[in-house]
Amino acid sequence: MSKISLYRLTFYLHKRFFSAKSLHKSTPTTTTTATNVSNTVTELKTDVVKPYPFSSSFTVQYLMNSCGLSLKSAISASKRVQLEEKNKPKYDSVVCFLKSNEFNHTHIVKLVEKQPSVLSCRISANLEPKFKFLTQNGVPGSIVPQLLVSVPNIVFRSVDTQLKPVMELIREYVCCDDKFLVAVVRGSWIFNCDVNNTLRPNVEFLIQQGLPKNRVGDLFVTQPRCLYWMDVERMVSAVNMVKSIGIMPSDPVFIYALRVVLTLSVSSWKRKVGVFESMGWSYDEVISTFVRNPLVLSLSEKKLRSVMDFLVNTVKIDRKIVIGYPKLLAYSLEKRIVPRYTVWKILKERDLIPHAKFVWLLNRSEQVFTDSFITRFSAEVPHLRSIYDQSKKLGRVSV
């Protein structure tokens, strides 16, 4: 019997027969006592035979003491890995290897929480080859921990059949080192994809359809899931739909339109179009909006309705103007639209900007907006900056 089972048995007996509550009970009858003893024996047998949820006391203790996991996390992780005390030097060497390769305390905790079996890795076969490959192919040593914490099972992937083909594809289409690093880190799950049946065929199909090479690179950097998350059949269907709407692979917005279509099923697309139509768009206007700003159709119904309602009913902007500038719908209502409306309303009421249209203010960068409408009028409205900041914090009109 393990130490933990013995401890639980002792604790149970103490609680059952020696607690203050038990000592103050009246003396039971012989029949009752016999029944209780019988039940107790049955309970104890069941308790001893029933598998303990921990893999072992050593596993939990090691995860806590050597890897820094909390008790709760260690218990959870112990259900997915069985550590043996005789192999402690091996686990220690893995932890030591990670620390020597720029893994800090937080990195190790997160890695082991996600993939506790990493402690059983062979350094020479699993860890060293992956670290060496990544650092030799443009991933700084300081970034490797972040990458492995994001996708821990990279350490179990083959360098030759998985990591190398993926890295070569990214390098072929992403030439800039900075963008390459973004593609690797942001799209880290790409290292788990089916290279030969999904990733490579999707890339080749897009090239065949006329998508410029640099645009494929942009997909690796900004929308990597488009390349590996869907099978080729789904990719072909999505490309054909985008082209039928009037957006060609050579158009700058094509990759954004492709992303939206890939993430929406046919029924979801119809529902999203229905949302716009219920807000006053015609079908042709919805398609025109998609052609100019595809990502607007990826916004949630709640966001679309709340922004549209505020612009039309509070700011009193004509519906046709919103339809003409669909990117207005993508702005944050709480962090951008409402705070800027607060400033615009104050300045308009004081006749300080008689001809400034709200849409113009809304489209300015943060720096231009604050310079032109807050700093510029700080003498006339001394507390304008604090009003603006308060409105951004609260997400509502502050005056």
URKAVEN-V791513 format. One line per field, one symbol per residue. phi: phi as a letter, one per 40 degrees, with the letter a starting at -180 (. if undefined). psi: psi as a letter, one per 20 degrees, with the letter a starting at -180 (. if undefined). burial: b if it has 9 or more other C-alpha atoms within 8 Angstrom, else e. A space follows every 10 residues. Layout:
BEGIN
phi: ???
psi: ???
burial: ???
END
This chain:
BEGIN
phi: .ccccccccc ccccccbbcd cccccccccd cccccccccc cccccccccd dccccaccdc cccccbbgcc dccccccccb abcbdccddc cccccccccc bgccdcdcdc ccccbccccc ccdccbcdcc ccccccbgcd dccddccccc bccdcbcccc cbccdccccc ccbbcccccd ccccccbdcc cbccccbbcc ccccccccch cddccccccd cbbdcccbcb cccccdcccc ccccchbcdc cdcdccccdc cccbcdcccc ccccccccch cccccccccc ccadcccccc cccdcccccc cccccgccdc ccccbccdcc cccccbcccc cdcdcccccc fcbcbcccdc cccccdcccc ccbbcdbccc bdbccccccc ccccgaccb
psi: prhgggghgg hggghgijqh ghhiqqprrg gggggggghg ggghgghhhp pphqgqhggg gghghhijqr gghggghiii qopphijghg hhhggggghi kjpagggggh ghggmhihhj qpghhggghg gggghikjoq hihgggghhg nhjhiiqpgh ifgghghhgg hhiohpgghg hgggghkhih iiroghifgg hgghghghij pqghhghhgh ghlhhhhihq rhghgggggh gghhhjoqhi phighhhggg hhiprghhgh gghhgghiji qrghhggggh hhmhihiiqq hggggggggg gghghkpphh gghhmhihhi qpghiggggh hggggghghj khmhjpqhhg hhiqrggggh ghigghkhgh nhjgghgghh hhghkrpi.
burial: eeeebbeebe eebbeeebbe ebeeeeeeee eebeeeeeee eeebeeebee eeebbbbbbb bbbbeebbbe eebbbebbbe bbbeeeeeeb bbebbebbbe ebbeeebbbb bbbbbbbebe bebeebbbbb bebbbeeebe beebbbbbbe bbebbeeebe ebbbbbbebb bebbeeeebb bbbebebbeb bebebeebbb bbbebbbeee bbeebbbbbb bebbbbbbeb bbebbbebbe bbbeeebebe eebbbbbbbb bbebeeeebe ebbebbbeee beeebbbebb bebbbbeebe eebbbbbbbb bbeeeebeee ebbeebebbe eebbbbbbbb bbbbeebbee eeeeeeeeee bbeeeeeebb bebbbebbee eeebbebbbb bbeebbbee
END
